[in-house]
Amino acid sequence: MSKLLAVCFFSLILFSSSAIAKEVPPVKIADDSISLVAGDNPLTVLYGFEGQCDFAYAVATMGNSGSLDLTTLPADATVLAAYFISGFWFAQDLATHSMSFTFNGAGYGAVDAISVDTTTDDILDLAGFAVDVTSEVTGNASYTYFAEGVEANFGDFGHLLAVVYSTPALPYRALQLLAGAESLMGDSSTANFDLVGTGGGTLHVFTEADQAGASSGEESISFNGALVAGGPEADLFANNNGEYLSFLTYPVTLQEGTNSVTITTGEDWFGWHFAALVGPAGTVETERTSLGKLKSNYR
C-alpha cells in the first residue's frame, strides 16, 4: 500500500555579468506572488532573474521542524532570492489551507498556501507553500524551520530551500523558478518556462511524498517532449534525497520561447511542488555588446 494511502487510513482513524563596454544591471523577469488556485493546476512562475546568476538548494526530510543545511554557495555570493518550498496534505473541505511558520528564528505567523489541489476523489487536499525567506538567508549555514499545519494537517513529507544567487564569475544568463501544488498519480502534468535563450541549461525538479518501490507503468521526466529520465517501468521518484522526497537535476537543451517540463507517474501518488530552469538569456540581452556576450559565455 502506498504511503499516501496509509496516511489516508491513519487520517480516518484520527478524523483528521559584465557587459564590457558598459555595465548592464540584472533585470528581474518576474517576482509576482501566485494567486490561490483551486484544482490540479500546473506550476507557475514564482521568481525570475536575468544576470550573472545560478541556483543552490538544501532539502530536509519529513517532519514539521528541522534544519535546511545550505553548503554550496560560493564565498562571494550575493543572495538574490530564497524560498522555503513545501507541500502539506490536509483534510478535505477546510475553510483555509495554512501553516504556522518560523524560519531561522523569525516568526512568519500563519502563512496561506499559494496553490491548492482539490481534485482528488479522496479525503486529502494538497497545499503548496512558497515562503519568501530572502531576508534570513545570508550564506552557507544551517537554517532551522518550524512548519506546522494550522488546520488538520496530515503530513508534510519534505521541504526545500531554493536560493538564487549572483557572483561576478558567473556567466550572464536567465533563471526561472516555478512553484505550486500538483497531486499526481497515474497521470502526467506539464509546466512551462518562458526563458527565451537557446542552448544548454539545467533543469531542477522537487517532489515530496514519493517513495521507492511504488512505481507501476512509468515514472519519467520529459523536457520539450523529449525524455530526460525514467521511462516504462522506471522507479524515478524514489525518495532520492531522503525519506519521501526527491530533488532531481538534469542537463537540458533550451529552445527559443517556451520550454516545458512534463512529469509522469504511475502508481506512486506524490506532490510536485517546484521546478527551476537555468539557461542562456537569449535575445533579450539588447544592451550587451557582442564582446560582452562572448566573454561571458567563455568565463
C-alpha contacts under 8 A as a table, 3 or more apart, distances in Angstrom:
res1	aa1	res2	aa2	distance
1	M	5	L	6.44
1	M	6	A	6.73
2	S	5	L	5.40
2	S	6	A	6.43
2	S	211	Q	7.99
2	S	214	A	6.44
2	S	268	D	6.76
2	S	269	W	7.43
3	K	6	A	4.98
3	K	7	V	6.33
3	K	209	A	7.64
3	K	211	Q	7.39
4	L	7	V	4.80
4	L	8	C	6.26
4	L	209	A	7.29
4	L	269	W	6.66
4	L	270	F	7.65
5	L	8	C	4.97
5	L	9	F	6.30
6	A	9	F	5.04
6	A	10	F	6.17
7	V	10	F	4.96
7	V	11	S	6.05
7	V	154	F	7.04
7	V	155	G	7.64
8	C	11	S	5.02
8	C	12	L	6.31
8	C	123	I	6.87
8	C	124	L	7.29
9	F	12	L	5.24
9	F	13	I	6.66
10	F	13	I	5.21
10	F	14	L	6.42
11	S	14	L	4.90
11	S	15	F	5.33
11	S	16	S	4.93
11	S	154	F	6.77
12	L	15	F	4.84
12	L	16	S	6.53
13	I	16	S	7.51
16	S	91	A	6.29
16	S	152	A	5.63
16	S	153	N	7.58
16	S	154	F	7.14
17	S	23	E	7.76
17	S	24	V	7.42
17	S	26	P	7.86
17	S	51	G	5.87
17	S	52	Q	4.75
17	S	168	P	6.33
17	S	169	A	7.87
17	S	170	L	7.00
17	S	171	P	6.24
17	S	172	Y	5.05
17	S	296	S	6.87
18	S	22	K	7.88
18	S	23	E	5.93
18	S	24	V	7.04
18	S	52	Q	7.97
18	S	168	P	7.52
18	S	172	Y	7.58
18	S	292	G	6.66
18	S	296	S	7.13
19	A	22	K	5.34
19	A	23	E	5.01
19	A	24	V	5.91
19	A	288	R	5.39
19	A	289	T	6.41
19	A	291	L	7.94
19	A	292	G	4.57
19	A	293	K	7.15
20	I	23	E	6.71
20	I	289	T	7.28
20	I	291	L	7.02
20	I	292	G	5.02
21	A	289	T	6.85
21	A	292	G	7.32
22	K	288	R	7.69
24	V	287	E	6.95
24	V	288	R	6.92
25	P	51	G	7.47
26	P	49	F	7.30
26	P	50	E	5.57
26	P	51	G	4.56
26	P	52	Q	7.48
27	V	49	F	6.16
27	V	50	E	5.21
27	V	51	G	6.71
28	K	31	D	7.24
28	K	48	G	5.89
28	K	49	F	4.49
28	K	50	E	6.02
29	I	47	Y	7.42
29	I	48	G	4.69
29	I	49	F	5.21
29	I	50	E	6.65
30	A	45	V	7.45
30	A	46	L	7.40
30	A	47	Y	5.37
30	A	48	G	4.90
30	A	49	F	7.20
31	D	45	V	7.99
31	D	46	L	6.17
31	D	47	Y	4.57
31	D	48	G	6.35
32	D	46	L	6.78
32	D	47	Y	7.24
33	S	46	L	6.46
33	S	114	I	7.94
34	I	44	T	7.46
34	I	45	V	7.69
34	I	46	L	6.74
34	I	114	I	5.76
34	I	115	S	7.51
35	S	114	I	6.13
35	S	115	S	7.03
36	L	113	A	7.05
36	L	114	I	5.11
36	L	115	S	4.73
36	L	116	V	6.98
37	V	41	N	7.16
37	V	114	I	7.54
37	V	115	S	5.04
37	V	116	V	6.09
37	V	117	D	7.92
38	A	41	N	7.46
38	A	115	S	6.72
38	A	116	V	5.31
38	A	117	D	5.86
38	A	118	T	6.25
39	G	116	V	6.46
39	G	117	D	4.55
39	G	118	T	5.09
39	G	119	T	5.38
40	D	116	V	7.64
40	D	117	D	4.82
40	D	118	T	6.79
40	D	119	T	5.94
40	D	181	A	7.40
40	D	182	E	5.80
40	D	183	S	6.84
41	N	115	S	7.98
41	N	117	D	6.97
41	N	180	G	7.63
41	N	181	A	7.08
41	N	182	E	6.50
42	P	180	G	7.00
42	P	181	A	7.51
42	P	182	E	6.59
42	P	189	S	6.80
42	P	190	T	6.44
42	P	191	A	5.39
43	L	178	L	5.57
43	L	179	A	4.97
43	L	180	G	4.67
43	L	181	A	6.85
43	L	182	E	7.40
43	L	191	A	5.57
43	L	192	N	7.85
43	L	273	H	7.11
43	L	274	F	7.12
43	L	275	A	7.96
44	T	178	L	5.03
44	T	179	A	5.71
44	T	180	G	6.55
44	T	191	A	7.05
44	T	192	N	7.47
45	V	48	G	7.46
45	V	176	Q	7.02
45	V	177	L	5.95
45	V	178	L	4.44
45	V	179	A	6.56
45	V	193	F	7.54
46	L	176	Q	7.62
46	L	177	L	5.45
46	L	178	L	5.11
46	L	179	A	5.86
47	Y	176	Q	5.81
47	Y	177	L	5.17
47	Y	178	L	7.14
48	G	174	A	7.52
48	G	175	L	5.59
48	G	176	Q	4.27
48	G	177	L	6.22
49	F	53	C	7.65
49	F	174	A	5.77
49	F	175	L	5.31
49	F	176	Q	6.54
50	E	53	C	7.26
50	E	172	Y	7.25
50	E	173	R	5.71
50	E	174	A	4.30
50	E	175	L	6.35
50	E	281	A	6.67
51	G	166	S	7.79
51	G	171	P	7.76
51	G	172	Y	4.83
51	G	173	R	5.44
51	G	174	A	6.41
52	Q	166	S	5.49
52	Q	167	T	6.38
52	Q	168	P	6.68
52	Q	169	A	7.63
52	Q	170	L	5.02
52	Q	171	P	5.29
52	Q	172	Y	4.41
52	Q	173	R	6.19
53	C	164	V	6.84
53	C	165	Y	5.49
53	C	166	S	4.31
53	C	167	T	6.79
53	C	170	L	6.24
53	C	171	P	7.33
53	C	172	Y	7.01
53	C	173	R	6.77
53	C	174	A	7.45
53	C	175	L	7.41
54	D	164	V	5.88
54	D	165	Y	5.63
54	D	166	S	6.38
54	D	170	L	7.56
54	D	175	L	7.32
54	D	278	V	7.04
55	F	162	A	7.43
55	F	163	V	5.77
55	F	164	V	4.78
55	F	165	Y	6.37
55	F	278	V	7.67
56	A	72	T	6.58
56	A	73	L	6.75
56	A	162	A	6.34
56	A	163	V	5.11
56	A	164	V	6.45
56	A	165	Y	7.61
57	Y	70	L	6.59
57	Y	72	T	7.89
57	Y	160	L	6.98
57	Y	161	L	5.39
57	Y	162	A	4.79
57	Y	163	V	5.78
58	A	68	L	5.62
58	A	69	D	5.78
58	A	70	L	5.29
58	A	71	T	7.88
58	A	160	L	5.87
58	A	161	L	5.13
58	A	162	A	6.98
59	V	68	L	5.83
59	V	69	D	7.44
59	V	158	G	7.31
59	V	159	H	5.62
59	V	160	L	4.54
59	V	161	L	6.25
59	V	241	N	7.54
60	A	66	G	7.27
60	A	67	S	6.69
60	A	68	L	5.70
60	A	158	G	5.81
60	A	159	H	5.18
60	A	160	L	6.55
60	A	242	G	7.46
61	T	157	F	6.38
61	T	158	G	4.51
61	T	159	H	6.41
61	T	242	G	5.66
61	T	243	E	5.56
61	T	244	Y	6.92
61	T	245	L	6.72
62	M	155	G	7.95
62	M	156	D	5.71
62	M	157	F	4.04
62	M	158	G	4.56
62	M	159	H	7.31
62	M	243	E	6.64
62	M	244	Y	6.94
63	G	66	G	7.24
63	G	155	G	7.85
63	G	156	D	6.10
63	G	157	F	6.71
63	G	158	G	7.33
64	N	145	Y	7.94
64	N	146	F	5.69
64	N	147	A	4.94
64	N	148	E	5.34
64	N	156	D	6.78
65	S	144	T	7.46
65	S	145	Y	5.48
65	S	146	F	4.37
65	S	147	A	6.20
65	S	148	E	7.98
66	G	144	T	5.69
66	G	145	Y	5.71
66	G	146	F	6.92
67	S	142	S	6.02
67	S	143	Y	5.25
67	S	144	T	4.14
67	S	145	Y	5.96
68	L	142	S	5.62
68	L	143	Y	5.10
68	L	144	T	6.32
68	L	145	Y	7.73
68	L	160	L	7.64
68	L	161	L	6.78
69	D	140	N	7.58
69	D	141	A	5.95
69	D	142	S	4.28
69	D	143	Y	6.25
70	L	73	L	7.43
70	L	139	G	7.65
70	L	140	N	4.97
70	L	141	A	5.42
70	L	142	S	6.17
70	L	143	Y	7.66
71	T	140	N	5.00
71	T	141	A	6.75
72	T	140	N	6.91
73	L	77	A	6.26
73	L	139	G	6.53
73	L	140	N	6.02
73	L	165	Y	7.95
74	P	77	A	5.23
74	P	167	T	7.87
75	A	139	G	7.90
76	D	167	T	6.22
77	A	139	G	7.50
77	A	165	Y	6.05
77	A	166	S	5.56
77	A	167	T	5.08
78	T	138	T	7.96
78	T	165	Y	5.38
78	T	166	S	5.20
78	T	167	T	6.44
79	V	82	A	7.35
79	V	134	T	7.35
79	V	137	V	7.21
79	V	138	T	6.59
79	V	139	G	7.39
79	V	163	V	7.08
79	V	164	V	6.15
79	V	165	Y	4.39
79	V	166	S	6.60
80	L	134	T	7.26
80	L	163	V	7.61
80	L	164	V	5.47
80	L	165	Y	5.08
80	L	166	S	6.92
81	A	132	D	7.59
81	A	133	V	7.74
81	A	134	T	5.06
81	A	163	V	5.78
81	A	164	V	5.15
81	A	165	Y	7.01
82	A	132	D	6.06
82	A	133	V	5.40
82	A	134	T	4.43
82	A	137	V	6.79
82	A	161	L	6.90
82	A	162	A	5.52
82	A	163	V	4.36
82	A	164	V	6.33
83	Y	130	A	5.86
83	Y	131	V	5.28
83	Y	132	D	4.65
83	Y	133	V	5.34
83	Y	134	T	6.76
83	Y	160	L	7.97
83	Y	161	L	5.73
83	Y	162	A	5.21
83	Y	163	V	6.63
84	F	129	F	7.51
84	F	130	A	5.48
84	F	131	V	5.06
84	F	132	D	6.63
84	F	133	V	6.59
84	F	159	H	7.21
84	F	160	L	5.85
84	F	161	L	4.82
84	F	162	A	6.57
85	I	128	G	7.57
85	I	129	F	5.54
85	I	130	A	4.59
85	I	131	V	6.68
85	I	159	H	5.86
85	I	160	L	4.96
85	I	161	L	6.24
85	I	162	A	7.21
85	I	179	A	7.90
85	I	273	H	7.40
85	I	274	F	7.49
86	S	128	G	6.04
86	S	129	F	5.21
86	S	130	A	6.79
86	S	156	D	7.37
86	S	158	G	6.49
86	S	159	H	4.81
86	S	160	L	6.39
86	S	208	E	7.89
86	S	273	H	7.00
87	G	126	L	6.67
87	G	127	A	5.47
87	G	128	G	4.55
87	G	129	F	6.00
87	G	156	D	6.11
87	G	157	F	7.35
87	G	158	G	7.46
87	G	159	H	7.62
87	G	181	A	6.99
87	G	208	E	7.10
87	G	271	G	7.01
87	G	273	H	6.77
88	F	126	L	5.83
88	F	127	A	5.29
88	F	128	G	6.73
88	F	149	G	7.47
88	F	153	N	6.78
88	F	154	F	7.38
88	F	155	G	5.68
88	F	156	D	4.70
88	F	157	F	7.43
89	W	124	L	5.90
89	W	125	D	5.60
89	W	126	L	4.66
89	W	127	A	6.37
89	W	153	N	6.09
89	W	154	F	5.56
89	W	155	G	5.30
89	W	156	D	6.65
90	F	94	L	7.96
90	F	97	H	7.45
90	F	124	L	5.30
90	F	125	D	5.10
90	F	126	L	6.29
90	F	127	A	7.35
90	F	151	E	7.57
90	F	152	A	5.97
90	F	153	N	4.63
90	F	154	F	5.61
90	F	155	G	7.41
91	A	94	L	6.68
91	A	123	I	5.87
91	A	124	L	4.97
91	A	125	D	6.24
91	A	152	A	5.84
91	A	153	N	6.64
91	A	154	F	7.14
92	Q	118	T	7.63
92	Q	122	D	7.90
92	Q	123	I	5.20
92	Q	124	L	5.15
92	Q	125	D	5.44
94	L	97	H	6.82
94	L	151	E	7.50
96	T	112	D	7.58
96	T	151	E	7.51
97	H	112	D	6.04
97	H	113	A	5.88
97	H	116	V	7.77
97	H	127	A	6.62
97	H	149	G	7.88
97	H	150	V	7.72
97	H	151	E	6.92
98	S	110	A	6.21
98	S	111	V	5.31
98	S	112	D	4.25
98	S	113	A	5.66
98	S	149	G	6.14
98	S	150	V	5.78
98	S	151	E	7.01
99	M	110	A	5.37
99	M	111	V	5.31
99	M	112	D	6.62
99	M	113	A	7.88
99	M	147	A	6.16
99	M	148	E	5.25
99	M	149	G	4.23
99	M	150	V	4.91
99	M	151	E	7.68
100	S	108	Y	7.41
100	S	109	G	5.47
100	S	110	A	4.47
100	S	111	V	6.25
100	S	146	F	7.55
100	S	147	A	5.64
100	S	148	E	5.27
100	S	149	G	6.26
100	S	150	V	5.96
101	F	107	G	6.41
101	F	108	Y	5.40
101	F	109	G	5.71
101	F	110	A	6.36
101	F	111	V	6.66
101	F	145	Y	7.34
101	F	146	F	5.54
101	F	147	A	4.62
101	F	148	E	6.74
102	T	105	G	6.11
102	T	106	A	5.49
102	T	107	G	4.43
102	T	108	Y	5.60
102	T	109	G	7.27
102	T	145	Y	5.48
102	T	146	F	5.00
102	T	147	A	6.61
103	F	106	A	5.25
103	F	107	G	6.62
103	F	108	Y	7.59
103	F	133	V	7.51
103	F	136	E	7.68
103	F	143	Y	7.06
103	F	144	T	5.84
103	F	145	Y	4.42
103	F	146	F	6.54
104	N	136	E	6.68
104	N	143	Y	5.29
104	N	144	T	4.92
104	N	145	Y	6.13
105	G	144	T	7.21
105	G	145	Y	7.61
108	Y	111	V	6.97
110	A	150	V	7.38
111	V	131	V	7.87
112	D	129	F	7.42
113	A	116	V	6.80
113	A	127	A	5.73
113	A	128	G	5.44
113	A	129	F	4.86
113	A	130	A	7.59
114	I	127	A	7.57
114	I	128	G	5.87
114	I	129	F	5.57
114	I	130	A	6.72
114	I	180	G	6.63
115	S	127	A	5.93
115	S	128	G	5.33
115	S	129	F	7.34
115	S	180	G	5.46
115	S	181	A	5.73
116	V	125	D	6.92
116	V	126	L	5.62
116	V	127	A	4.34
116	V	128	G	6.16
116	V	180	G	7.69
116	V	181	A	5.78
117	D	120	T	7.67
117	D	125	D	5.81
117	D	126	L	5.07
117	D	127	A	6.37
117	D	181	A	5.91
117	D	182	E	6.19
117	D	183	S	6.31
118	T	124	L	7.73
118	T	125	D	4.99
118	T	126	L	6.75
119	T	125	D	7.78
120	T	123	I	7.95
120	T	124	L	7.42
120	T	125	D	7.31
120	T	183	S	7.66
126	L	181	A	6.34
126	L	182	E	7.39
126	L	183	S	6.35
126	L	271	G	7.38
127	A	180	G	7.99
127	A	181	A	5.78
128	G	179	A	7.63
128	G	180	G	5.15
128	G	181	A	4.54
128	G	273	H	6.38
129	F	180	G	7.19
130	A	179	A	7.04
130	A	180	G	7.92
133	V	136	E	5.51
133	V	137	V	6.69
134	T	137	V	5.44
135	S	138	T	7.53
137	V	143	Y	7.97
148	E	153	N	7.56
149	G	152	A	6.57
149	G	153	N	4.82
150	V	153	N	7.10
153	N	156	D	7.97
156	D	159	H	7.90
156	D	209	A	7.83
157	F	208	E	5.51
157	F	209	A	5.01
157	F	243	E	7.63
157	F	244	Y	5.69
157	F	245	L	6.70
158	G	208	E	5.33
158	G	209	A	7.07
158	G	243	E	7.72
158	G	244	Y	6.56
158	G	245	L	5.49
159	H	208	E	7.70
160	L	206	F	7.76
166	S	170	L	7.14
167	T	170	L	5.71
169	A	299	R	7.15
170	L	296	S	7.70
170	L	299	R	7.40
171	P	296	S	4.77
171	P	297	N	5.95
171	P	298	Y	7.88
171	P	299	R	6.57
172	Y	280	P	7.47
172	Y	281	A	6.93
172	Y	293	K	7.67
172	Y	296	S	5.95
172	Y	297	N	7.48
173	R	278	V	7.33
173	R	279	G	5.82
173	R	280	P	4.65
173	R	281	A	4.27
173	R	282	G	7.79
174	A	195	L	6.76
174	A	197	G	7.93
174	A	278	V	5.95
174	A	279	G	5.57
174	A	280	P	5.85
174	A	281	A	4.57
175	L	195	L	7.45
175	L	276	A	7.30
175	L	277	L	5.68
175	L	278	V	4.47
175	L	279	G	6.49
176	Q	193	F	7.03
176	Q	195	L	7.41
176	Q	276	A	5.66
176	Q	277	L	5.49
176	Q	278	V	6.75
177	L	274	F	7.33
177	L	275	A	6.01
177	L	276	A	4.49
177	L	277	L	6.76
178	L	193	F	7.86
178	L	274	F	5.54
178	L	275	A	5.16
178	L	276	A	6.13
179	A	273	H	5.40
179	A	274	F	4.52
179	A	275	A	6.68
180	G	272	W	7.63
180	G	273	H	5.08
180	G	274	F	6.69
181	A	271	G	6.58
181	A	272	W	6.18
181	A	273	H	5.19
182	E	189	S	7.91
182	E	271	G	5.37
182	E	272	W	5.04
182	E	273	H	6.48
183	S	269	W	7.20
183	S	270	F	5.99
183	S	271	G	4.78
183	S	272	W	6.74
184	L	187	D	6.34
184	L	188	S	7.39
184	L	189	S	7.79
184	L	265	T	6.88
184	L	268	D	8.00
184	L	269	W	5.57
184	L	270	F	5.58
184	L	271	G	6.10
184	L	272	W	7.32
185	M	265	T	5.66
185	M	266	G	5.79
185	M	267	E	5.83
185	M	268	D	5.84
185	M	269	W	4.48
185	M	270	F	6.84
186	G	264	T	7.51
186	G	265	T	5.40
186	G	266	G	4.07
186	G	267	E	5.69
186	G	268	D	7.64
186	G	269	W	7.84
187	D	264	T	5.76
187	D	265	T	5.79
187	D	266	G	6.59
188	S	262	T	6.64
188	S	263	I	5.43
188	S	264	T	4.16
188	S	265	T	6.52
189	S	262	T	5.47
189	S	263	I	5.44
189	S	264	T	6.63
190	T	260	S	6.57
190	T	261	V	5.57
190	T	262	T	4.21
190	T	263	I	6.56
191	A	260	S	5.67
191	A	261	V	5.53
191	A	262	T	6.54
192	N	258	T	6.48
192	N	259	N	5.71
192	N	260	S	4.35
192	N	261	V	6.43
193	F	258	T	5.67
193	F	259	N	5.10
193	F	260	S	6.05
193	F	277	L	7.53
194	D	257	G	5.82
194	D	258	T	4.53
194	D	259	N	6.27
195	L	256	E	7.64
195	L	257	G	6.15
195	L	258	T	6.44
195	L	259	N	7.09
195	L	279	G	7.70
195	L	281	A	7.11
196	V	255	Q	7.31
196	V	256	E	4.98
196	V	257	G	4.51
196	V	258	T	6.99
196	V	280	P	7.75
196	V	281	A	6.42
196	V	282	G	5.43
196	V	283	T	6.92
196	V	284	V	7.50
197	G	254	L	6.68
197	G	255	Q	6.60
197	G	256	E	5.49
197	G	257	G	7.26
197	G	279	G	6.78
197	G	280	P	4.70
197	G	281	A	4.86
197	G	282	G	3.52
197	G	283	T	6.64
198	T	253	T	7.25
198	T	254	L	4.87
198	T	255	Q	4.72
198	T	256	E	5.36
198	T	279	G	7.70
198	T	280	P	6.16
198	T	282	G	6.39
199	G	253	T	5.39
199	G	254	L	5.22
199	G	255	Q	6.93
199	G	279	G	7.21
199	G	280	P	6.44
200	G	251	P	7.11
200	G	252	V	5.90
200	G	253	T	4.59
200	G	254	L	6.09
200	G	279	G	6.34
200	G	280	P	7.29
201	G	251	P	5.85
201	G	252	V	5.26
201	G	253	T	5.88
201	G	254	L	6.43
201	G	277	L	7.07
201	G	278	V	5.42
201	G	279	G	4.20
201	G	280	P	7.03
202	T	249	T	7.01
202	T	250	Y	5.80
202	T	251	P	4.61
202	T	252	V	5.64
202	T	277	L	5.71
202	T	278	V	5.24
202	T	279	G	6.58
203	L	249	T	5.63
203	L	250	Y	5.29
203	L	251	P	6.24
203	L	252	V	6.47
203	L	275	A	7.22
203	L	276	A	5.80
203	L	277	L	4.73
203	L	278	V	6.74
204	H	247	F	7.11
204	H	248	L	5.69
204	H	249	T	4.50
204	H	250	Y	6.67
204	H	275	A	5.36
204	H	276	A	4.96
204	H	277	L	6.43
205	V	246	S	7.92
205	V	247	F	5.66
205	V	248	L	5.19
205	V	249	T	6.52
205	V	274	F	5.89
205	V	275	A	4.44
205	V	276	A	6.66
206	F	245	L	7.52
206	F	246	S	5.80
206	F	247	F	4.56
206	F	248	L	6.57
206	F	272	W	6.42
206	F	273	H	6.19
206	F	274	F	5.11
206	F	275	A	6.27
207	T	210	D	6.84
207	T	237	F	7.72
207	T	245	L	5.73
207	T	246	S	5.38
207	T	247	F	6.66
207	T	270	F	6.99
207	T	271	G	5.59
207	T	272	W	4.47
207	T	273	H	5.92
207	T	274	F	7.11
208	E	239	N	7.98
208	E	244	Y	5.79
208	E	245	L	4.29
208	E	246	S	6.48
208	E	270	F	6.06
208	E	271	G	5.33
208	E	272	W	6.61
208	E	273	H	7.58
209	A	239	N	7.95
209	A	244	Y	4.60
209	A	245	L	5.84
209	A	269	W	7.44
209	A	270	F	4.83
209	A	271	G	6.21
210	D	237	F	5.94
210	D	238	A	6.06
210	D	239	N	5.79
210	D	244	Y	4.91
210	D	245	L	5.75
210	D	246	S	7.25
210	D	268	D	6.54
210	D	269	W	6.65
210	D	270	F	4.94
210	D	271	G	7.46
211	Q	214	A	6.12
211	Q	237	F	6.62
211	Q	238	A	4.59
211	Q	239	N	5.02
211	Q	243	E	7.61
211	Q	244	Y	5.32
211	Q	245	L	7.41
211	Q	268	D	7.13
212	A	215	S	7.50
212	A	235	D	6.81
212	A	237	F	6.95
212	A	238	A	3.81
212	A	239	N	5.98
213	G	235	D	6.61
213	G	238	A	6.97
214	A	235	D	7.40
214	A	238	A	7.87
214	A	267	E	6.13
214	A	268	D	4.95
215	S	218	E	6.80
215	S	219	E	6.68
215	S	233	E	7.02
215	S	234	A	6.93
215	S	235	D	5.30
215	S	236	L	7.99
215	S	265	T	7.26
215	S	266	G	5.86
215	S	267	E	5.26
215	S	268	D	5.36
216	S	219	E	7.75
216	S	233	E	6.13
216	S	234	A	7.97
216	S	265	T	7.86
216	S	266	G	4.92
216	S	267	E	4.99
216	S	268	D	7.38
217	G	232	P	5.74
217	G	233	E	5.03
217	G	234	A	7.70
217	G	265	T	7.86
217	G	266	G	5.34
217	G	267	E	7.49
218	E	230	G	7.46
218	E	231	G	5.40
218	E	232	P	4.33
218	E	233	E	4.89
218	E	234	A	5.66
218	E	235	D	7.60
218	E	264	T	6.82
218	E	265	T	5.80
218	E	266	G	5.38
219	E	230	G	5.69
219	E	231	G	5.74
219	E	232	P	6.88
219	E	233	E	7.01
219	E	234	A	5.39
219	E	235	D	5.99
219	E	236	L	5.54
219	E	237	F	6.94
219	E	263	I	7.56
219	E	264	T	5.31
219	E	265	T	4.47
219	E	266	G	6.25
220	S	227	L	7.31
220	S	228	V	7.56
220	S	229	A	5.60
220	S	230	G	4.23
220	S	231	G	5.04
220	S	232	P	7.95
220	S	234	A	7.25
220	S	236	L	6.47
220	S	263	I	5.86
220	S	264	T	5.19
220	S	265	T	6.79
221	I	227	L	6.20
221	I	228	V	5.56
221	I	229	A	5.32
221	I	230	G	6.51
221	I	261	V	7.03
221	I	262	T	5.64
221	I	263	I	4.79
221	I	264	T	6.55
222	S	225	G	5.57
222	S	226	A	5.15
222	S	227	L	4.24
222	S	228	V	5.03
222	S	229	A	7.01
222	S	261	V	5.71
222	S	262	T	5.07
222	S	263	I	6.67
223	F	226	A	5.31
223	F	227	L	6.47
223	F	228	V	6.35
223	F	252	V	7.24
223	F	259	N	7.35
223	F	260	S	5.69
223	F	261	V	4.60
223	F	262	T	6.42
224	N	259	N	5.89
224	N	260	S	5.05
224	N	261	V	6.38
225	G	260	S	7.69
225	G	261	V	7.86
225	G	262	T	7.70
227	L	230	G	7.59
227	L	231	G	7.60
228	V	250	Y	7.38
228	V	252	V	7.72
229	A	236	L	7.55
230	G	234	A	5.16
230	G	235	D	7.16
230	G	236	L	5.60
231	G	234	A	5.34
235	D	238	A	6.12
237	F	240	N	6.97
237	F	245	L	7.97
237	F	246	S	6.24
238	A	244	Y	7.57
238	A	245	L	7.57
238	A	246	S	6.77
239	N	242	G	5.48
239	N	243	E	5.56
239	N	244	Y	4.68
239	N	245	L	4.49
239	N	246	S	4.91
240	N	243	E	7.98
240	N	245	L	6.48
240	N	246	S	4.69
240	N	247	F	6.84
240	N	248	L	7.96
241	N	245	L	5.89
241	N	246	S	5.05
241	N	247	F	6.16
242	G	245	L	5.75
242	G	246	S	7.14
254	L	259	N	6.56
254	L	279	G	7.08
255	Q	258	T	7.20
255	Q	259	N	6.46
256	E	259	N	7.85
256	E	282	G	7.89
265	T	268	D	6.37
265	T	269	W	7.68
266	G	269	W	7.97
281	A	284	V	6.66
281	A	285	E	6.82
282	G	285	E	6.43
283	T	286	T	6.68
285	E	288	R	5.62
288	R	292	G	6.16
288	R	293	K	6.72
289	T	292	G	5.02
289	T	293	K	6.35
290	S	293	K	5.12
290	S	294	L	6.18
291	L	294	L	5.06
291	L	295	K	6.18
292	G	295	K	5.27
292	G	296	S	6.12
293	K	296	S	5.09
293	K	297	N	6.08
294	L	297	N	5.19
294	L	298	Y	6.40
295	K	298	Y	5.32
295	K	299	R	6.15
296	S	299	R	5.48
